[in-house]
Amino acid sequence: MISSQDAITWIAVISAIILSIYFMMESMRKPKEPEYETMEILECPKCGYTVTKEFEPGDFIGMIKGKCPKCGTPLIIKAIYEVEKKNEKNLKTPNNL
């Protein structure tokens, strides 16, 4: 017959094994892939004014989009690129230091 002390020991051993397996599996998980946002640079060919905006579907390099706030010349999309989104959990602000 198994005593209550032996049963508690077996439960502790099995729990330790399960926890070890869980932590080992957790450490082997792939890191989360970073998220990206697509940006575009618009430039005025006349005065050189540039502005960076969020990409909109259908935009392409060379597309005329809006007018220059300085001289009124149409702005042209010069570049489209992706930047990694900032993880808000890792940002250090005075509130979470």
GROMACS elastic network, one bead per residue, 0.5 to 0.9 nm:
[ bonds ]
;  ai    aj funct       b0    kb
    2     5     6  0.81688   500
    2     6     6  0.61721   500
    2     7     6  0.66935   500
    3     6     6  0.52671   500
    3     7     6  0.64060   500
    3     8     6  0.88166   500
    4     7     6  0.50310   500
    4     8     6  0.62243   500
    4     9     6  0.86193   500
    5     8     6  0.51976   500
    5     9     6  0.62547   500
    5    10     6  0.87603   500
    6     9     6  0.50191   500
    6    10     6  0.62204   500
    6    11     6  0.86437   500
    7    10     6  0.51359   500
    7    11     6  0.61920   500
    7    12     6  0.86244   500
    8    11     6  0.50932   500
    8    12     6  0.61644   500
    8    13     6  0.86551   500
    9    12     6  0.51126   500
    9    13     6  0.62027   500
    9    14     6  0.86557   500
   10    13     6  0.50730   500
   10    14     6  0.60952   500
   10    15     6  0.84367   500
   11    14     6  0.52114   500
   11    15     6  0.60175   500
   11    16     6  0.85398   500
   12    15     6  0.50845   500
   12    16     6  0.61057   500
   12    17     6  0.86700   500
   13    16     6  0.51162   500
   13    17     6  0.62781   500
   13    18     6  0.86974   500
   14    17     6  0.51033   500
   14    18     6  0.61861   500
   14    19     6  0.86039   500
   15    18     6  0.51046   500
   15    19     6  0.60936   500
   15    20     6  0.85072   500
   16    19     6  0.51251   500
   16    20     6  0.60632   500
   16    21     6  0.86302   500
   17    20     6  0.50734   500
   17    21     6  0.62233   500
   17    22     6  0.85906   500
   18    21     6  0.52065   500
   18    22     6  0.61640   500
   18    23     6  0.87387   500
   19    23     6  0.61561   500
   19    24     6  0.84875   500
   20    23     6  0.52752   500
   20    24     6  0.60905   500
   20    25     6  0.85819   500
   21    24     6  0.50843   500
   21    25     6  0.61063   500
   21    26     6  0.85091   500
   22    25     6  0.51994   500
   22    26     6  0.60800   500
   22    27     6  0.86670   500
   23    27     6  0.61320   500
   23    28     6  0.86655   500
   24    27     6  0.52604   500
   24    28     6  0.64419   500
   25    28     6  0.51847   500
   25    29     6  0.65374   500
   26    29     6  0.54158   500
   26    30     6  0.89737   500
   27    30     6  0.84123   500
   28    31     6  0.88821   500
   29    32     6  0.88338   500
   30    33     6  0.84112   500
   31    34     6  0.89120   500
   32    35     6  0.89690   500
   34    84     6  0.65605   500
   34    85     6  0.73256   500
   34    86     6  0.89751   500
   34    87     6  0.87637   500
   35    83     6  0.85198   500
   35    84     6  0.58612   500
   35    85     6  0.56406   500
   35    86     6  0.84832   500
   35    87     6  0.89767   500
   36    82     6  0.59946   500
   36    83     6  0.54001   500
   36    85     6  0.52356   500
   36    86     6  0.89038   500
   37    54     6  0.78131   500
   37    55     6  0.82062   500
   37    81     6  0.84347   500
   37    82     6  0.54888   500
   37    83     6  0.55695   500
   37    84     6  0.64118   500
   37    85     6  0.62482   500
   38    53     6  0.89523   500
   38    54     6  0.62773   500
   38    55     6  0.53882   500
   38    56     6  0.84884   500
   38    80     6  0.70311   500
   38    81     6  0.56347   500
   38    83     6  0.64863   500
   38    84     6  0.89177   500
   39    52     6  0.68118   500
   39    53     6  0.57333   500
   39    56     6  0.85623   500
   39    79     6  0.83102   500
   39    80     6  0.57537   500
   39    81     6  0.54211   500
   39    82     6  0.59404   500
   39    83     6  0.73685   500
   40    51     6  0.83720   500
   40    52     6  0.56665   500
   40    53     6  0.54465   500
   40    54     6  0.60902   500
   40    55     6  0.54729   500
   40    56     6  0.87110   500
   40    59     6  0.87937   500
   40    61     6  0.87275   500
   40    77     6  0.67657   500
   40    78     6  0.74965   500
   40    79     6  0.54958   500
   40    81     6  0.62776   500
   40    82     6  0.86057   500
   41    50     6  0.67324   500
   41    51     6  0.57562   500
   41    53     6  0.64677   500
   41    54     6  0.88089   500
   41    55     6  0.89773   500
   41    76     6  0.83464   500
   41    77     6  0.57556   500
   41    78     6  0.56245   500
   41    79     6  0.51515   500
   41    80     6  0.65187   500
   41    81     6  0.85686   500
   42    49     6  0.82701   500
   42    50     6  0.55227   500
   42    51     6  0.53207   500
   42    52     6  0.62948   500
   42    53     6  0.76650   500
   42    64     6  0.87152   500
   42    65     6  0.77397   500
   42    66     6  0.89527   500
   42    75     6  0.57987   500
   42    76     6  0.53065   500
   42    78     6  0.57057   500
   42    79     6  0.73864   500
   43    46     6  0.88597   500
   43    47     6  0.87191   500
   43    48     6  0.61776   500
   43    49     6  0.56532   500
   43    51     6  0.66088   500
   43    52     6  0.89074   500
   43    68     6  0.81357   500
   43    74     6  0.86798   500
   43    75     6  0.52881   500
   43    76     6  0.53459   500
   43    77     6  0.63670   500
   43    78     6  0.63454   500
   44    47     6  0.58652   500
   44    49     6  0.51694   500
   44    50     6  0.64314   500
   44    67     6  0.81054   500
   44    68     6  0.61300   500
   44    71     6  0.85956   500
   44    72     6  0.88728   500
   44    73     6  0.65257   500
   44    74     6  0.66040   500
   44    76     6  0.63638   500
   45    48     6  0.57059   500
   45    49     6  0.79482   500
   45    73     6  0.76878   500
   45    74     6  0.81003   500
   45    75     6  0.72103   500
   45    76     6  0.74165   500
   46    49     6  0.81839   500
   46    71     6  0.79107   500
   46    73     6  0.68603   500
   47    68     6  0.86734   500
   47    70     6  0.78735   500
   47    71     6  0.71800   500
   47    73     6  0.85086   500
   49    68     6  0.71490   500
   49    69     6  0.85008   500
   49    70     6  0.75649   500
   49    75     6  0.86257   500
   50    68     6  0.86382   500
   50    75     6  0.83916   500
   53    56     6  0.89028   500
   55    58     6  0.87962   500
   55    59     6  0.70275   500
   55    80     6  0.73972   500
   55    81     6  0.86641   500
   56    59     6  0.58432   500
   57    60     6  0.87316   500
   59    62     6  0.89313   500
   59    63     6  0.67361   500
   59    65     6  0.87113   500
   59    77     6  0.80769   500
   59    80     6  0.88269   500
   60    63     6  0.56078   500
   60    77     6  0.69213   500
   60    78     6  0.87619   500
   60    79     6  0.84650   500
   60    80     6  0.76671   500
   61    64     6  0.88191   500
   61    76     6  0.76672   500
   61    77     6  0.50439   500
   61    78     6  0.55658   500
   61    79     6  0.60654   500
   61    80     6  0.70022   500
   62    76     6  0.56503   500
   62    77     6  0.52062   500
   62    78     6  0.62341   500
   62    79     6  0.85778   500
   63    75     6  0.83589   500
   63    76     6  0.55915   500
   63    77     6  0.54874   500
   63    78     6  0.83764   500
   64    67     6  0.85678   500
   64    74     6  0.62236   500
   64    75     6  0.56419   500
   64    77     6  0.65504   500
   65    74     6  0.66790   500
   65    75     6  0.54626   500
   65    76     6  0.60002   500
   65    77     6  0.70370   500
   66    73     6  0.86252   500
   66    74     6  0.58053   500
   66    75     6  0.56215   500
   66    76     6  0.81470   500
   67    70     6  0.87291   500
   67    71     6  0.81913   500
   67    72     6  0.52668   500
   67    73     6  0.55021   500
   67    75     6  0.53026   500
   67    76     6  0.89135   500
   68    71     6  0.56832   500
   68    73     6  0.52859   500
   68    74     6  0.59624   500
   68    75     6  0.58014   500
   69    72     6  0.58264   500
   69    73     6  0.82771   500
   70    73     6  0.82769   500
   71    74     6  0.89814   500
   72    75     6  0.86542   500
   77    80     6  0.77055   500
   83    86     6  0.89928   500
   84    87     6  0.89009   500
   85    88     6  0.89349   500
   86    89     6  0.87708   500
   86    90     6  0.81184   500
   86    91     6  0.78110   500
   87    90     6  0.56249   500
   87    91     6  0.67564   500
   88    91     6  0.52593   500
   88    92     6  0.85599   500
   89    92     6  0.81499   500
   91    96     6  0.85913   500
   92    95     6  0.79865   500
   92    96     6  0.62564   500
   92    97     6  0.60164   500
   93    96     6  0.55795   500
   93    97     6  0.61912   500
   94    97     6  0.55701   500
